[in-house]
């Protein structure tokens, strides 16, 4: 993680998990009274009374609290604040036992036996091995239609891929609750980053009885949720502009939780969120654009390198976008440096790659990007040449495309700039802009109901495969519906085939796979995200990570 002004040293990637240190900060604004009950639409405001509440400003709605359905960073952040899995991640990004108090691994690395600690759900029900078995089987059940069902196969859990494909039943998944305290997990191959994956929300437990009791209302409101983690949801409605997490007294390590609550406010306009911060109503806000320049010298300003890659995804089922020369023209036609330097100004860096920096260390001990190539750098003259080839091949003089993006301020500014750059660089290309709330934007792209989409992906685990397997045929995250057998075969060999157990050869195969994606302009990279934030000096212990769950609050405090 990098902080502006103070130049905090980047924490080296530990083993296969890229984590980072905690950012310390806070607010002197008074906290809410414990007797002040929050409503569903309005979370507690600052007041006297002694309760310690951290007020957090976010620019997107909380999309889902269902660990099998969630796909975005804020959802993962909040789920991880309320639920713990077998492992959690410490401040240095290292997996630590959580709901498991002990883990025994077989000599061949393919069988894990976890002993579940004494812990309770927020309704008083003990956390059991059966909660994990139920949750994992639900994740891979085709009826659940989870976009993250693939991750069970990434973890190497026996039969996961065949179950997701409908070839085997969910009861054949390699996870068994031998009794309430004993969970046995069988893998089809050793997976070096298995423990790290278990700290990801897709692997979190779900209480089956509670899930069935709530039915189709599960995880849609605060009443439809259980917690076994540091906090529990007090107020929330899908699409709401605020929600509130309170300290969970039933958490097994509740004595370590120093704050009484987390008060989230959704404010999409950054100027409004800054005013709220300056007025003492928020302790944490994200900055963008000119606001960053204003606060660069403030001790409350922090710039955090994140793992998120923002890119344009062309839908290759749209007439014209199946043409590789048109895609290459579009990918080279915009000034990425101007985006990060003049628009974002938040520590984001130019992305000429599909796999971000600071993600994973290879067998040679070097960051992946140190030895992998760079691709699709801005080159407007080359873009024009590819556009001429595309026009000739497609038999057209012009093309109109629609650019889909989410309605946050930064995404809107970037989309407007991309429109201007591409239209001026490639005469005859017209981009119409379509702004949508993030949840709608994601749904449209998932359904293939878009032409070009501005989207992002954050790494779920510290390996290039967390990006590269997105573009395999049939992947739910392959929004553009590109398909290439050579690529599919290479990814299969590197993930589960003959290269999986050959680290050096596998690493080279991953580099080759990335080069195919870039050479075919499957995506058009834009930038790797940096988060510019203000945090009040009285708040400490918020932990930021570039892989998996990006923010943890377990050790947060407020003076």
N, C-alpha and C positions, 0 to 999 in steps of 0.2 A: 504494500500500500504506500502511496506517495502523498505527502502533505505539502501544499504550496507554502513557501516562505521558509519553513523549518527544515525542509528536505529530509524528512524521515526516511531512513534507509529501507529499501525494499526487502521484505522478508523472503528469504530463499524458499523455493518450493521444497517441501518436506516429503520425501519418498515420492509417492504418486499423487499426493494431494496438494494443490496450490492454495494455501490459506494466507491470511495476513493478520497483522496485529490489530489490537483494538484502538479505535480513535477515542480520545477522551475529551469530553466537553459537557456543557450543561446550561441550566437557566436559573436565574435568581428570582423568577416570578413566583408568587405564592401558589401553593398547591391546593387542590380542592378539599373541602371538608369531607370526612368519611361519611357524614350523614347525608351528603348531597347525592341523591340517587339519580344516575343518568337516565335519560329517556332514550327511546330507540332512534330518535332523529337528532338529538343533541347530546353529545358526550359532555362530561364534566368540564366546566371552565375553571380557571385558576381562582382560588379563593383562600382565605385563611382557614386554618383547621388542622394543620400538621401532617396531613397525608402527603406522601411524595409521589407525584404523578409527572411523568415525562410526556410533554405534548409534542406530537410528531406531525409534521406537514408532509403530505404525499400528493402527487399530481395525477394519480390514476385510481379508479375505484378498486375495491377489493372484489375480485372476480369470483373466487370460489374458496370455500373452506373444506372441501372434500379432497382428501389426500390422493384419491385415485383419479380425480378429474382435473385438479389444478394444473396449470401449465406456466404460470407467470411468476415473476420474481416477488411481487408483493404478497401474493397468495402463499407462496412457499415461506416467506418471512413470517407471516402471521400464524400459519399452521405450525411452524417450528417453535413459535413462542408459546403455543398451547399444548402441543403434543411432542413427546419424545419417543424415539425409536430405540432399537437395541444399542445404538451408539449415538453420541452427539459429537460436536466438533469443538475443540478448545480454541483459545485465543490465537494460537499459532497454527491453526488449521489441521491439527492432529486428531484423529478419531479417538474418542474415549468412551468407555463403557457407560451406558445410561440405564435403560430398562433391563439390560442384561448385567448381572453382577459378576458373571464368569462366562468365558468362552473357551471351549476346548476344540482343537482342530486336529483332524486325522493326519497321519504322516504323509499321505498323498495330497493333502490340501483340498480335498473334495468333500469332506463332511465336517460340518460345524455343529457343535452341541452347545446351546446357550442355556444358562440357568437364569430364569427371570427373577429379579429382585422383588422384595416386598414393596409394592407400590399400589396406589389406588387411582381410579378414575374419580372425577369430580362429583360423581353421584355415590361415591363410597364403595363401588364395586372393585374388587381386586383386579389389577392388570395381570393377565395370564398369557401363557404361550398360545392359547387358542385365539386370542385377539390378533396375534400376528398371522397365524395360519389363515384365519378368515380374511383378513385384509389383503394378504398376498394373493390368495386365490381369487378374491373379488377383482383385484387389479388386472389379472390375466384373463379373466372371464370375458369372452367376446361380447357377452350381453352388456357388460359395463361400458364397452366402447371407449376405454381409456386411451388417450393419446400417449400415455406413458407406460402402456403395457409392455412395450419393447424393452424397458429398462430391466425387467426381470431376466430377460435373456442376456442382456449385457452383463448382469451379475453372475451369469453362468448357472442359474438355478435349473435343476434337472427338469427337462420337458417343457420349459417355459415357452420357447418359440413354437413348438408344435401345438401347444394349447392355444396360444394367441391366434395361430393360423387355423384353428378349428379341427386339427387332426387328432387331438387327444382331449380327454375330459379334464376339468380343473382338479379333480381328485388325484390326478397323476402328477401334479406339481411336486417338486422335491422339497416340500416343507411339511413337517408333521409335529403336532403338539403331542408328545408322548404322555404328558400329564400337564397339570396347570403350571408347573414350574420349569418344564423341560421342552425346549424347541430344538428339533433336529432339522438341519438344512443340508440337502444333498446338491452338489454341483456336478455339472457334466465335465468340468475342467477347472483347474486352479485359476483363480482370478486375483491378481496382486492387489487390486484396489477394492476388494470386496468389503472390507470394514468401512471404508470411506463411503461407499454406496449406501450402506445401511443407515447412515446418518441423514440420508435424503428423504424428503417427505413421502415419496411413493412407497417406501418400506415401513412406514409408521403403522402402528396397530389401530384397529377399529373394534369397538365392543359390539359383538354381533347382536346381542339382545337389544341394546339401545338402538342400533341401526334398524333392526326390524320393527321396533316399536314406533320409530319416527317415519318409516316408510318413505314416501316421496318428499317428505319435509326434512329429511336428514340433511344437515349442513347448509340449510337455507336461512336460518336465523340463529340467534344466540341460544334459543331454547332447543334447537336441533343439533347441539354440539356437546361433546364431552371433552374434558381436558385431563391429561395426566402429566402435563408439563408445568413450567414456572408460572404461567398465567392462564386464565380462563376467560372466554368471551362473555362480557356482561351485556353489551348492547350491540346489535348489528342487524341490518337488513340489506339484502342484495341491492346494489345500486345506490345505497345511501351515501351521504356526504360526510359521515363520521361514524366511528365505532370505538368501543372502549374495552380494553382488556384489564381485568383486575388480578391481583396476586392470587394464586391458587393455594389455599391453605392445606389442600390434600396432597400437594406435590411432595415427593419423598425427600427432596432437598430444599423444602420451603424456607428453612432457616438461612439459606444463602441468598435468598432473594431480598434485595434491599429497597426496592420501590414498591409502592402500593398499586400502581397501575400505569398503563400505556394508553394515552388518549390520541387517537388518530383522527386527523382532519383532512379531507380530500379537497385541495384547492388547486385547480388546474392553472389558474393565472398566477405566474410567479410574482408579479408585482403585489398582488393581494397577499400572497404567503409571506413576502418580505415585510409588508406592513404589519402583519400579525406577529411576526418574529420580533420586529422592533418595538411593538407595543407590549411585548412580554406574554402574548397568548400562545406562542410556539417556542419550543426549545430546540427544534431541529427543522431545517428547511433545505430544499435543494435549490441551487441557483442556476441561472442560464444567461447567456448573452451579456449585455452591458452590465447587469447586476454583479457579475463576477468581477469585473474590473474594479468596481466600487469597493469590493470587500477583500481584494487580493492581499492587502497588507494587514488585515485584521487577524488577531490571534484566534478568533472564532471561526476563521475560514479553513477548510480542509479539502484537499483534492485527493480523491481515492481512485486508484486505477481499478476498474472493474473488468470482468471477463466478457461482458456482453459485446457481441459483434452486431452492428447495425448494417443491413445490406438491403439491396433491392432484389426482389424475387420476381422474375418474369414467368408468367403462366404460359407454358409452351403449347397449350391447347388453344391459345388465342392466335388467330390468323396473323402471320408475320413473325411472331415471336419464336416460331419453330426454326427460323433462319438464324444460323450461328453468326453470320456476319452482321445482322441487325443487332443481335445481342451484344456482340463485341463493340459495335459502334456506340451503343448506349452506355456500355460499361466504362468507356474511356472518355466520355464527353463532358464530365463535370469535375470541377476543381475541388478535390477532397481537402486540400490544405486550407482553402478558404472556409470550408465548413467548420473545421476544428478550430481555426485561429480567429475567424471573424464572426462566426455565428454561435458556436457552442462555448468556446473559451473556458471549458471546465476541466481541462486535463485530458480530454479525449485525444486519440492519436489517429492519424491516417491509416486506413486499412487497405493494404494491397495484398490481402491474403484471406483465406477462408478459416484458418485456425489461428486464434489470437495469441499474442505474447503473454508471458507469465501464466501459462496454463499448465504445462507439464514438462518434466525433465526426462530426457532420453537416456538410453543405456550409456551414452558417452558423458553423462553428467551435465549436459548443456540444455538450456531451454530449447524447446522444439523450433522456435523461430530463428534461433541462431544459425541453424544448419539447413533450414528449409528455404525455398526460394521466395521471391516476391513477384506479384503478378498484377496485371490490370492497373498500373499506375496511370494517373491522368495523362492523356495524350490526345489533344483535340485534333491535331492533324491526322493522326492515325484513325481516329474516330470517323473523320470525314471520308477517308478512303474505304473503310468498312461499310459506311452508309451507301457509298456509290455502288459497291459490290452487291449489297443487299437489294438496292432498288432494281438493279439489273436482273438479279436472280428471281425476285418476287414480281417483277413487271409492274412496278409502282413508281410514282413520283413523290408520294406523300403517305403518311400514316398517322392516324389519330389513336392515342392510347390514353387510358385512364390510370392515374397514379393514386392508389389507396394508401392512406396513412391515418394514424390515430390523432385524436384532437388535443394532444398536449401542446404546450407552447413550443417546445424545442422541435418536436416532430413536424409541426406546422411550418416553422421557419425553414427547416431543412428541406421539406417537400417543395416549398415555394422556390427555394434556391435551385433545387434540382430541375424543376420545371423550366426556370429561366435559362439555366446553363445548357440543358439538352436542346431546347428549342433554338437557342442562338447558335449553338455549335453545329447542329444538324438541321439545316433548312428543309422544311417539309415534314418534320416530326412535330406533332402537337401533343402536349400532355394536358389533359383535363384533371383537375384535382378533386379528390373525393375524401373528405374528412369524416371519420367515424370514432365513437368511443372505442377504447382499446378492445373491450370484449367483443364488440361487433366487428371490428377490423379483423381480429383473430378468427372469428367464426366464418366470415366471408372468405378468408384465405384457406381455411380448412376445407371449406366446401367447394373450392375452386371457382368461386364467384367473384373473380377479380381479374385484372389484366397485368398490372405491375404493382407490387405491394412493397411498401417500406416497412420492414420488420426487423426483429432482432432475435438472437439466441444467446442464452447464457449457459455456461458449461455446468452439467450436472455432476460430473466427476472429472478428475484431473488426468485426462488422456485425450489425444486428438480425435479419438473415435467418437467422443461426445458431439463433435461437429460433423465428422465425415460420414457417419452412418445415416445422417439425415437425408442424404441425397441418393440413397439406394432406392431401387424400384419398389414401390408399395409402402415406403415409409410414410407414416401419417404427418411427418414434418416436411416432406418433400412437396411443398405447396405448388411448385412449378411443374410437377409431374414429369420431370426429366427422367429418362431411362437409358442406361448404357450397360450392356452385359459385361464388358471388360471391367468396368468400375465395380459392378455388383460382385463379380468373382474375386476381385482384389480385396474388397472389404470383407467378404466371407472368409477368405484365407487368413486375413490379419486378425479377425475377431474370433473365429472358431476353427479354422482350418490348420493347414500345415505350418503356417507362420506364427500362430498364436503362442507357441512355446519357444520361438526363436527371436529374442528381443531385438537384436541388431537388424535382422532381415525384416522383421515386422515394422520397425521404425522407418526403414527405407520404403517399404510398401505404402505406409501412410503418407509419406511425402509424395510418392507417385500418385496416389489417389487424389491428393489436394491439387496437384498439377493438372489432372484431368478435369476436375471441377472448374478450375480457373481458365484453362485453355478452351473449354467449351462454353464459357460464360454462363454457367448454370445459375450463378448468382452474381450480383454486381456489388462488391464490398464498398462500404462508405467510410465507416469509422469504428474503432474500438472505444467503447464508452469510458469516460472518466466522470466521476460524480463530484461535483463541486457542492459542498454543503456548508451551512452555518450551524454550529452547535454551541449552545450557551456554555460558558466556562464552568458552571456548577454541575453539569451532567458529565459523568465519567463512565467508563466501562462498556460503552457500546462497541461491539466487535464487528468488524467488516471483513468479508471474505470474497475472493474473486471466483470461487468455485462452489457449486451447490447452493445452499442457503446463504444469501449475501449478508444478512444482518442478524446478529443474535443479541438479545437483551438480558440474558440470565444474570450477567454480572454488572448490569447498569446500575448507577446510583445517581442521586440528586441531592445536593447539599441544601 
